[in-house]
Amino acid sequence: MRKVISYPPGKGQVLYAKSKVYLHITSSKKDNIPGYLVIVRPFAESKDDDLIIAFIPESDLSIEDRATLDYFDLYGLDGENDNFYSSEANDNQHIKRAHLPKCTKFIDRPKMSSISSYAFGVTIAQLYTVQVRPKTSTLWEGSIILHPRHETDRMPAIFFHDDESPGTKREQKLKNQSFNPYAENNIGGNLLYWGGDRFISCLKNYAKLTESTLETGMFLVNCTQEDAIGFVPDVPQSDEDYDLSADFNRVLNTAKWKVLTGLASISNFTKKQINSAIESNILPKSIQKFIERPEVKKITDDFDSANVYLAKWALSVQEEAERNRKMIIGNQYYKDLIRSELGDGFVELTPQEVANATRKKKLTKDQWAAFFDSTGSLQFTIDEVLEQVFHCGLEADIRNEAWLFILGVFPWISTFSERKQLIKTLENNYCEYKNEWVADFENKSNDDYWKDQRLRIYKDLKRTDRDVDIYAATTDEEQADANDLDNCEENNALFNNPNLLILRDILFSYNEMNKNLGYVQGMCDLLSPLYFVFKDESITFWAFVRFMERMERNFVRDLSGMKEQMLTLTELVQFMLPDLYLHLEKYDATNLFFFFRMLLVWFKREFSFTETMDLWEVMWTDYHSSQFILFFCLAILQKHSKIMIQTLRGFDEILRYINDLSGNLDLQDLLTRSELLFVKFKQMVALIDRSNSGVGAHALHNSSANTLEVSDNLRKLLSREIIIVKEEPRTETTTFG
């Protein structure tokens, strides 16, 4: 009976570790990926079939975990002599188990697959065969290949660079002291000791390995009699035959881990000022002409702030975009560096590349429940859960709980009882905000600001998600519409629908809580899906508050938050899709204004109600970046870049083409492309940083002509920290309605 020990949170126990194992992704040694081959027990209660065999790149590990694995490689296993090669150590009963841990060490529990890493692995239960290719006089680095039971899940070969591994050097020294020419692991008569020997011996402690009679070096794992009879080798016989470099990325992407995986408070007065400026020819003629285009009006009619943004863009955004263009597109050093190190067409996503990175099935209620123990405490790391949500999404019946964690309403470190008490506290706090405006409703009705807020809330409620059942118009409201009551200060018929009444109360209460920002056009779009999921007024309010913490930057009065995002998106397109940017430049479309509405309310008008919820829960995880929504925009442009360059010959055509994508976007495909583009962006930034620091074979002379500074805006895209921008306090001179 295995003794169960207590595991640190988020950690797994190391049972085997080998340093300086490599992936050979091309024929060039400089491209080799160094890492560790490990066997890890993920949880204290995990059975042997649940053990993880994995390759973890050195770059994926923390300093602490690397030190742990280095130590374990040197001293972590017993059996330093050849006794473990005896036949009695390998019978079905494991009478004499060899190379068991003689120290208890833990590392961070491996994440489930992520296309941002070269890590991959498989559980013993999922493993079909292990192909062993020992070191020989002509094959200096021996290797192993893990073959999962699913025949389409190919995994790349793992090469043992024994001359670099301190652990293997120590093993070789000890082995030389008690050499045994009859060692079982000397496969095919090979008498050279190599790093894979100990891996096989250690694996035999946890699985029955049966060598195929048809192929030397092919071990079936926990095979049944049917497996043994039906096994037919279909693998390369040599490294020359097994050319992984030709399709390495395809192999890797199918071999990933299978373990656990306001609007700037724009008043009517302000809008009139902007319109007056346009009509009075205060703005440049090019901007006036731009605003008059039907495709632009389609966006500005939806949101008043879009009109204001255009005016501000005319004065500053265009100039900043031009400066960035000179830094990126006009930098020949940048072009040469990317071409020489990453190759032409690096950012292009091939159909095969996208297909190999397809998203996974949504998390079910049972899978979500498995993240917590009997007390309701999280038994996985937060990142493990967020990774699952990011790559899978959630089934509808678990959103009312899962969203509260993802949005930060519920602390991840809490129990059932603590969350139950928290709900009561949140209800009481919400009632305080609500009672403040309810008690003084009549007096507030004489206040110009309050009247302006109330009118805009009513108007937005009238047109938000009325095709969703719980918000559908009543018979009375339809009659009111027929009587053209849209311009009335209050359309009381609207609130015959009790759900709209609740939305109104939540928005009034938020206006009371965040008086600096108040209600801004577009907030209804953000609130509606939340109440649809929670069906609870106070819980919805607090979820909305959390959502608005990250979205407030979109609605501040001076539009600085939207300006910064649009500028960052412009830089990102210049950085990643320079050919498309140059094409857009020909037709005065580099302002990317068609993304204003999409960014403002996170594609609420471009996707169906259900798809919007699918998108938002992925974005809320901040798994790669708190601004991952910008890579989603980039994915749309990348997917359509060829047709835009080849066929669109004018601003009107470009804007109409993008506008017409609304309702025709493939959400899952774009999420896949977004992640692939993020990974490539991260690689490009890392390459530039290495080159600027003079590291690497292709580093050029360090001079101002041979450097490219990655802007602060682009660097922020690598951060998972949410960008918080708060509205400035209102003053007595602030104008309303």
Secondary structure as GFF3:
##gff-version 3
##sequence-region A 1 737
A	DSSP	beta_strand	11	23	.	.	.	ID=ss1
A	DSSP	three_ten_helix	29	31	.	.	.	ID=ss2
A	DSSP	beta_strand	33	41	.	.	.	ID=ss3
A	DSSP	three_ten_helix	48	50	.	.	.	ID=ss4
A	DSSP	beta_strand	52	57	.	.	.	ID=ss5
A	DSSP	three_ten_helix	58	60	.	.	.	ID=ss6
A	DSSP	alpha_helix	63	75	.	.	.	ID=ss7
A	DSSP	three_ten_helix	82	85	.	.	.	ID=ss8
A	DSSP	three_ten_helix	87	90	.	.	.	ID=ss9
A	DSSP	beta_strand	106	108	.	.	.	ID=ss10
A	DSSP	beta_strand	120	123	.	.	.	ID=ss11
A	DSSP	three_ten_helix	124	126	.	.	.	ID=ss12
A	DSSP	beta_strand	127	133	.	.	.	ID=ss13
A	DSSP	beta_strand	143	148	.	.	.	ID=ss14
A	DSSP	beta_strand	158	160	.	.	.	ID=ss15
A	DSSP	alpha_helix	166	177	.	.	.	ID=ss16
A	DSSP	three_ten_helix	187	189	.	.	.	ID=ss17
A	DSSP	alpha_helix	195	203	.	.	.	ID=ss18
A	DSSP	beta_strand	209	211	.	.	.	ID=ss19
A	DSSP	beta_strand	218	221	.	.	.	ID=ss20
A	DSSP	alpha_helix	225	230	.	.	.	ID=ss21
A	DSSP	three_ten_helix	245	247	.	.	.	ID=ss22
A	DSSP	alpha_helix	248	253	.	.	.	ID=ss23
A	DSSP	alpha_helix	268	279	.	.	.	ID=ss24
A	DSSP	alpha_helix	285	291	.	.	.	ID=ss25
A	DSSP	alpha_helix	294	300	.	.	.	ID=ss26
A	DSSP	alpha_helix	304	312	.	.	.	ID=ss27
A	DSSP	pi_helix	313	317	.	.	.	ID=ss28
A	DSSP	alpha_helix	318	328	.	.	.	ID=ss29
A	DSSP	alpha_helix	332	342	.	.	.	ID=ss30
A	DSSP	alpha_helix	351	355	.	.	.	ID=ss31
A	DSSP	alpha_helix	365	369	.	.	.	ID=ss32
A	DSSP	alpha_helix	382	392	.	.	.	ID=ss33
A	DSSP	three_ten_helix	396	398	.	.	.	ID=ss34
A	DSSP	alpha_helix	399	406	.	.	.	ID=ss35
A	DSSP	alpha_helix	416	439	.	.	.	ID=ss36
A	DSSP	alpha_helix	441	444	.	.	.	ID=ss37
A	DSSP	alpha_helix	448	463	.	.	.	ID=ss38
A	DSSP	three_ten_helix	469	471	.	.	.	ID=ss39
A	DSSP	alpha_helix	475	482	.	.	.	ID=ss40
A	DSSP	three_ten_helix	492	496	.	.	.	ID=ss41
A	DSSP	alpha_helix	498	513	.	.	.	ID=ss42
A	DSSP	alpha_helix	523	534	.	.	.	ID=ss43
A	DSSP	alpha_helix	537	551	.	.	.	ID=ss44
A	DSSP	three_ten_helix	552	554	.	.	.	ID=ss45
A	DSSP	alpha_helix	560	576	.	.	.	ID=ss46
A	DSSP	alpha_helix	578	586	.	.	.	ID=ss47
A	DSSP	three_ten_helix	593	595	.	.	.	ID=ss48
A	DSSP	alpha_helix	596	600	.	.	.	ID=ss49
A	DSSP	alpha_helix	609	620	.	.	.	ID=ss50
A	DSSP	alpha_helix	628	647	.	.	.	ID=ss51
A	DSSP	alpha_helix	651	659	.	.	.	ID=ss52
A	DSSP	alpha_helix	667	692	.	.	.	ID=ss53
A	DSSP	three_ten_helix	704	706	.	.	.	ID=ss54
A	DSSP	alpha_helix	712	716	.	.	.	ID=ss55
###
